[in-house]
């Protein structure tokens, strides 16, 4: 089975499983984590909370860096807790856990 995911042109290459996360975005662009399922309201496809950081030239989890943006109005006070929970759900700091095989797309140029 194959899946096409679209990532920013400047995104770093996916590291091998087990190596530190570099913000490539592959895992979150392919499917949301359990908390991302709630935010995205879907089990497949890119997580709605996946954010591109121009400053870092990498992807970040919006539920960690800007949780209030994804919470219903009036629940901003839960931001710190949501950030901690999201950090745990994506297993931040424990290395890449994505075993997806990546194939770079070839650019099509119009005549």
N, CA, C and O of each residue as an XYZ file, in Angstrom:
444
protein
N       0.835     -1.175      0.000
C       0.000      0.000      0.000
C       0.884      1.244      0.000
O       1.876      1.309      0.726
N       0.527      2.208     -0.800
C       1.305      3.442     -0.821
C       0.401      4.622     -0.502
O      -0.819      4.564     -0.659
N       1.028      5.668     -0.061
C       0.324      6.879      0.319
C       1.180      8.056     -0.128
O       2.402      8.034      0.016
N       0.549      9.061     -0.659
C       1.270     10.270     -1.043
C       1.062     11.303      0.046
O      -0.073     11.628      0.395
N       2.159     11.820      0.584
C       2.089     12.914      1.542
C       2.878     14.084      0.973
O       3.897     13.895      0.309
N       2.418     15.242      1.227
C       3.077     16.442      0.722
C       3.709     17.189      1.885
O       3.052     17.523      2.871
N       4.989     17.438      1.741
C       5.743     18.129      2.777
C       6.419     19.355      2.188
O       6.602     19.462      0.976
N       6.779     20.262      3.056
C       7.483     21.475      2.637
C       8.783     21.090      1.938
O       9.470     20.155      2.349
N       9.099     21.805      0.907
C      10.307     21.526      0.120
C      11.579     21.551      0.966
O      12.532     20.829      0.673
N      11.600     22.376      2.013
C      12.790     22.501      2.858
C      12.789     21.555      4.055
O      13.699     21.608      4.882
N      11.792     20.700      4.157
C      11.731     19.767      5.293
C      12.943     18.839      5.260
O      13.373     18.405      4.191
N      13.483     18.544      6.427
C      14.625     17.617      6.454
C      14.190     16.206      6.055
O      13.016     15.854      6.171
N      15.130     15.417      5.593
C      14.852     14.024      5.262
C      14.497     13.262      6.529
O      15.004     13.570      7.607
N      13.630     12.270      6.400
C      13.235     11.447      7.535
C      14.455     10.687      8.044
O      15.178     10.062      7.268
N      14.676     10.749      9.363
C      15.786      9.967      9.905
C      15.392      8.491      9.999
O      14.203      8.173     10.015
N      16.356      7.605     10.060
C      16.036      6.193     10.273
C      15.349      6.013     11.634
O      15.606      6.772     12.568
N      14.487      5.016     11.738
C      13.798      4.735     12.998
C      14.814      4.580     14.127
O      15.839      3.918     13.969
N      14.517      5.195     15.259
C      15.387      5.119     16.426
C      16.300      6.310     16.600
O      16.723      6.609     17.716
N      16.614      7.004     15.497
C      17.459      8.193     15.619
C      16.610      9.381     16.067
O      15.387      9.344     15.939
N      17.242     10.436     16.590
C      16.474     11.585     17.082
C      15.568     12.197     16.017
O      15.908     12.239     14.835
N      14.422     12.664     16.461
C      13.477     13.357     15.573
C      14.129     14.635     15.065
O      14.785     15.350     15.823
N      13.946     14.916     13.782
C      14.493     16.143     13.208
C      13.402     17.054     12.673
O      13.701     18.052     12.016
N      12.123     16.724     12.944
C      11.024     17.571     12.495
C      10.694     17.400     11.025
O      10.220     18.339     10.385
N      10.936     16.219     10.481
C      10.673     15.996      9.054
C       9.180     16.038      8.732
O       8.804     16.389      7.614
N       8.319     15.684      9.698
C       6.879     15.746      9.509
C       6.245     14.521      8.888
O       5.023     14.469      8.745
N       7.036     13.540      8.517
C       6.505     12.365      7.822
C       5.442     11.652      8.651
O       4.365     11.343      8.140
N       5.732     11.388      9.920
C       4.786     10.619     10.741
C       3.446     11.338     10.869
O       2.397     10.722     10.679
N       3.467     12.619     11.185
C       2.223     13.377     11.391
C       1.513     13.717     10.079
O       0.307     13.961     10.072
N       2.243     13.733      8.990
C       1.615     13.978      7.689
C       0.940     12.717      7.164
O       0.058     12.793      6.309
N       1.350     11.559      7.674
C       0.743     10.318      7.218
C      -0.469      9.932      8.057
O      -1.447      9.409      7.524
N      -0.415     10.183      9.363
C      -1.558      9.885     10.229
C      -1.399     10.605     11.567
O      -0.283     10.786     12.054
N      -2.517     11.012     12.152
C      -2.436     11.703     13.443
C      -2.232     10.730     14.604
O      -2.615      9.563     14.527
N      -1.626     11.226     15.674
C      -1.505     10.448     16.906
C      -2.890     10.404     17.569
O      -3.820     11.031     17.062
N      -3.053      9.686     18.679
C      -4.373      9.621     19.312
C      -4.969     10.996     19.647
O      -6.168     11.203     19.461
N      -4.168     11.913     20.125
C      -4.679     13.254     20.423
C      -4.969     14.016     19.128
O      -5.926     14.786     19.049
N      -4.136     13.793     18.126
C      -4.349     14.413     16.820
C      -5.625     13.933     16.150
O      -6.236     14.670     15.377
N      -6.033     12.704     16.440
C      -7.298     12.188     15.899
C      -8.451     13.030     16.405
O      -9.375     13.337     15.652
N      -8.404     13.407     17.678
C      -9.462     14.257     18.239
C      -9.486     15.633     17.580
O     -10.551     16.168     17.272
N      -8.311     16.192     17.370
C      -8.206     17.526     16.764
C      -8.571     17.490     15.281
O      -9.290     18.360     14.791
N      -8.075     16.487     14.579
C      -8.277     16.397     13.133
C      -9.620     15.774     12.753
O     -10.103     15.950     11.634
N     -10.205     15.052     13.687
C     -11.464     14.337     13.450
C     -11.344     13.327     12.307
O     -12.271     13.135     11.520
N     -10.187     12.696     12.242
C      -9.961     11.636     11.260
C      -8.802     10.766     11.737
O      -7.967     11.198     12.531
N      -8.768      9.538     11.238
C      -7.735      8.584     11.634
C      -6.607      8.465     10.620
O      -5.537      7.945     10.937
N      -6.838      8.937      9.422
C      -5.835      8.838      8.354
C      -5.592     10.212      7.754
O      -6.426     11.113      7.848
N      -4.439     10.347      7.141
C      -4.087     11.614      6.517
C      -3.385     12.537      7.506
O      -3.194     12.196      8.673
N      -3.016     13.686      7.024
C      -2.235     14.637      7.820
C      -2.994     15.135      9.047
O      -4.197     15.395      9.000
N      -2.265     15.257     10.126
C      -2.822     15.807     11.355
C      -3.047     17.310     11.165
O      -2.197     18.009     10.612
N      -4.161     17.780     11.614
C      -4.503     19.202     11.499
C      -3.537     20.082     12.309
O      -3.358     21.260     11.998
N      -2.925     19.511     13.337
C      -2.032     20.284     14.205
C      -0.581     20.314     13.719
O       0.269     20.915     14.376
N      -0.283     19.687     12.598
C       1.084     19.704     12.070
C       1.396     21.108     11.554
O       0.707     21.617     10.671
N       2.432     21.726     12.107
C       2.784     23.106     11.754
C       4.201     23.177     11.204
O       5.123     22.543     11.717
N       4.347     23.966     10.148
C       5.667     24.223      9.577
C       6.282     25.413     10.295
O       5.609     26.423     10.503
N       7.542     25.311     10.675
C       8.271     26.401     11.309
C       9.318     26.927     10.335
O      10.321     26.263     10.073
N       9.082     28.108      9.807
C      10.064     28.727      8.898
C      11.379     28.959      9.621
O      12.452     28.759      9.051
N      11.298     29.382     10.876
C      12.506     29.696     11.645
C      13.415     28.481     11.797
O      14.639     28.602     11.744
N      12.807     27.308     11.988
C      13.586     26.091     12.199
C      13.704     25.228     10.951
O      14.443     24.244     10.948
N      12.981     25.586      9.889
C      12.907     24.763      8.674
C      12.566     23.319      9.017
O      13.203     22.379      8.541
N      11.542     23.168      9.857
C      11.097     21.831     10.252
C       9.650     21.908     10.725
O       9.095     22.990     10.912
N       9.061     20.746     10.912
C       7.683     20.664     11.392
C       7.660     20.565     12.903
O       8.589     20.044     13.520
N       6.594     21.068     13.488
C       6.371     21.014     14.925
C       4.926     20.596     15.176
O       4.056     20.801     14.329
N       4.681     20.018     16.327
C       3.322     19.663     16.730
C       2.662     20.897     17.333
O       3.117     21.419     18.351
N       1.595     21.356     16.702
C       0.872     22.517     17.201
C       0.259     22.291     18.561
O       0.056     23.243     19.315
N      -0.043     21.041     18.891
C      -0.601     20.739     20.209
C       0.444     20.924     21.306
O       0.101     21.051     22.482
N       1.709     20.939     20.922
C       2.780     21.191     21.888
C       3.147     22.672     21.905
O       3.247     23.272     22.975
N       3.347     23.267     20.731
C       3.846     24.642     20.678
C       2.754     25.704     20.739
O       3.031     26.824     21.167
N       1.527     25.398     20.330
C       0.420     26.357     20.365
C      -0.898     25.647     20.680
O      -1.839     25.715     19.890
N      -0.973     24.967     21.828
C      -2.160     24.154     22.118
C      -3.465     24.951     22.155
O      -4.506     24.432     21.754
N      -3.431     26.175     22.621
C      -4.660     26.978     22.728
C      -5.339     27.157     21.375
O      -6.559     27.303     21.305
N      -4.558     27.147     20.311
C      -5.094     27.314     18.960
C      -6.025     26.156     18.579
O      -6.884     26.315     17.711
N      -5.863     25.010     19.212
C      -6.635     23.826     18.855
C      -7.712     23.466     19.881
O      -8.464     22.509     19.698
N      -7.771     24.238     20.949
C      -8.776     23.984     21.976
C     -10.035     24.794     21.706
O      -9.965     25.882     21.134
N     -11.199     24.264     22.120
C     -12.433     25.045     21.974
C     -12.352     26.348     22.780
O     -11.655     26.424     23.792
N     -13.054     27.335     22.327
C     -13.074     28.649     22.990
C     -13.400     28.468     24.480
O     -14.301     27.716     24.851
N     -12.660     29.160     25.295
C     -12.875     29.111     26.736
C     -12.086     28.037     27.462
O     -12.110     27.970     28.691
N     -11.386     27.194     26.710
C     -10.613     26.129     27.349
C      -9.107     26.350     27.254
O      -8.323     25.418     27.432
N      -8.711     27.579     26.975
C      -7.291     27.902     26.872
C      -6.510     27.594     28.133
O      -5.301     27.371     28.087
N      -7.203     27.581     29.258
C      -6.545     27.285     30.529
C      -5.996     25.852     30.568
O      -5.185     25.521     31.432
N      -6.436     25.009     29.637
C      -5.948     23.632     29.564
C      -4.678     23.500     28.711
O      -4.142     22.402     28.558
N      -4.209     24.602     28.169
C      -3.078     24.577     27.233
C      -1.852     23.841     27.755
O      -1.287     23.004     27.051
N      -1.440     24.139     28.970
C      -0.224     23.504     29.507
C      -0.407     21.995     29.613
O       0.503     21.234     29.283
N      -1.569     21.561     30.068
C      -1.825     20.122     30.198
C      -1.861     19.451     28.826
O      -1.299     18.370     28.648
N      -2.520     20.087     27.860
C      -2.600     19.530     26.509
C      -1.206     19.419     25.910
O      -0.886     18.424     25.260
N      -0.381     20.425     26.124
C       0.981     20.399     25.608
C       1.759     19.227     26.187
O       2.451     18.524     25.451
N       1.656     19.003     27.503
C       2.357     17.884     28.147
C       1.849     16.536     27.635
O       2.633     15.621     27.381
N       0.528     16.426     27.487
C      -0.053     15.168     27.008
C       0.386     14.897     25.570
O       0.751     13.770     25.233
N       0.352     15.922     24.727
C       0.767     15.759     23.329
C       2.238     15.363     23.252
O       2.612     14.506     22.451
N       3.059     15.977     24.072
C       4.492     15.655     24.105
C       4.679     14.167     24.391
O       5.530     13.504     23.799
N       3.872     13.668     25.301
C       3.962     12.251     25.654
C       3.416     11.353     24.541
O       4.006     10.317     24.233
N       2.286     11.751     23.936
C       1.678     10.936     22.873
C       2.597     10.764     21.678
O       2.649      9.688     21.083
N       3.324     11.817     21.321
C       4.211     11.683     20.169
C       5.574     11.129     20.567
O       6.469     10.980     19.735
N       5.715     10.828     21.855
C       6.946     10.240     22.364
C       8.145     11.131     22.062
O       9.218     10.655     21.692
N       7.938     12.426     22.229
C       8.992     13.396     21.942
C      10.247     13.086     22.753
O      10.166     12.763     23.938
N      11.379     13.184     22.120
C      12.653     12.961     22.772
C      13.117     11.508     22.791
O      14.229     11.220     23.235
N      12.270     10.585     22.311
C      12.674      9.173     22.359
C      13.128      8.648     21.000
O      13.443      7.464     20.873
N      13.167      9.483     20.016
C      13.650      9.054     18.706
C      12.528      8.764     17.727
O      11.373      8.595     18.119
N      12.869      8.709     16.475
C      11.891      8.468     15.406
C      11.292      7.076     15.556
O      12.013      6.085     15.672
N       9.954      7.017     15.550
C       9.304      5.706     15.642
C       8.552      5.367     14.359
O       7.762      4.424     14.328
N       8.796      6.129     13.312
C       8.133      5.881     12.035
C       8.965      4.920     11.193
O      10.152      5.140     10.954
N       8.313      3.855     10.754
C       8.997      2.880      9.914
C       8.589      3.043      8.447
O       8.857      2.170      7.622
N       7.941      4.162      8.131
C       7.512      4.405      6.750
C       8.723      4.481      5.830
O       9.760      5.036      6.192
N       8.577      3.923      4.651
C       9.617      4.003      3.631
C       9.298      5.209      2.756
O       8.192      5.328      2.231
N      10.249      6.078      2.607
C      10.036      7.326      1.880
C      10.630      7.234      0.482
O      11.752      6.769      0.283
N       9.854      7.685     -0.456
C      10.295      7.746     -1.842
C      10.091      9.188     -2.305
O       8.971      9.699     -2.301
N      11.162      9.820     -2.693
C      11.074     11.208     -3.136
C      10.346     11.295     -4.464
O      10.568     10.484     -5.363
N       9.487     12.275     -4.578
C       8.775     12.499     -5.843
C       9.722     13.142     -6.845
O      10.628     13.889     -6.473
N       9.509     12.853     -8.075
C      10.284     13.524     -9.116
C       9.460     14.719     -9.576
O       8.240     14.640     -9.728
N      10.150     15.806     -9.789
C       9.452     17.023    -10.235
C       9.017     16.903    -11.672
O       9.759     16.441    -12.538
N       7.810     17.326    -11.898
C       7.329     17.384    -13.286
C       7.430     18.828    -13.734
O       6.958     19.742    -13.058
N       8.026     19.006    -14.837
C       8.161     20.360    -15.384
C       7.305     20.491    -16.635
O       7.323     19.647    -17.531
N       6.576     21.556    -16.652
C       5.746     21.806    -17.826
C       6.595     22.364    -18.952
O       7.546     23.106    -18.707
N       6.258     22.011    -20.190
C       7.064     22.510    -21.320
C       6.960     24.012    -21.469
O       7.575     24.586    -22.368
